[in-house]
């Protein structure tokens, strides 16, 4: 019986069935395997499965659409159960959400167990306005540092930047993987939907923050001989791949890596699901824009999925589709 890799969250149920079959198979007393030997063999096989398990992790970005009471058939109350179930079934290790009002955040905190939740409302730095929160798996990571800043000329205070229509915020965390002890910088944001100058300057601000933060982390980690800090930057960027600002991100230079890469383009296995991520709640049309991204540096992208599951009533859980990326840290 072949050894199976059972560290894929999507196959937990299948892996349990597989292990039970193995235990049953190898526990049969025969003329040449005693019960004591068979138990020992099972233990060895289980150790082999654990030792060969993948170290892949999952990052997920999802604009959940704020709870707008005028959304008709798509109001939050009709979407929230299916949306929470979709997130939970995806088992992300790192989750970045956008357009989350405090009532939605409190609901998701209840429904999504086992996460450290980071973020504040963008209008007052507390509970008012939309959050762009991070959910970090407690099982997989320890949170070393966390914070947020506004995409504006005064990043320490709530406010609009440049020609933006809305206040915009970025939530970030430095997390350490509990098994490998490797640290990673994770950022989640939502760029303005109208202000082109604001989007450009926000990208510049994000890249500057990444460089400053990774440089600081490298200085703190000299004793550990760390030469690079992996980075994930995800969210709703309100720009498509044909936008010059997309090229700005794609050609970015970081102090510790060659730059940020679009996971959709660098995935080792072909991307699955629709290529576009904005559906506008249109149930009879395909999503028409790719504006939600997972950018990374120092990571090997194993898989990329755009999830297009619908609610039982045939409608969408949100006006965006979530993106799930599986990755490993490169040495």
Buried (B, 14 or more C-beta within 10 A) or exposed (E): EEEBEBBBBBBEEEBEEBBEEBBEEBEEEEEEBEEEEBBEBBEEBBEEBEEEBEEBBBBBBBBBBBBEEEBEEBBBEBBBBBBBBBBEEBBBBBBBBBBBBBEBBEBBEEBBEEBBBBBBBBBEBEBBBBBBBBBBBEEBBBBBBBBBBBBBEEBEEBBBBBBBEBBBBBBBBBBBBEEEEBBBBBBBBBBBBEBBEBBBBBBEBBBEBBBEBBBEBBEBEEEEEBEBBBBBBBBBBBBBBEBEBBEBBBEBEBEBBEBBBBBBEBBEEEBEBBEBBBBBBEBEEEBBBBBBBBBBBBBBBBBBBBBBBEBEEEBBBBBBBBBBBBBBBEE
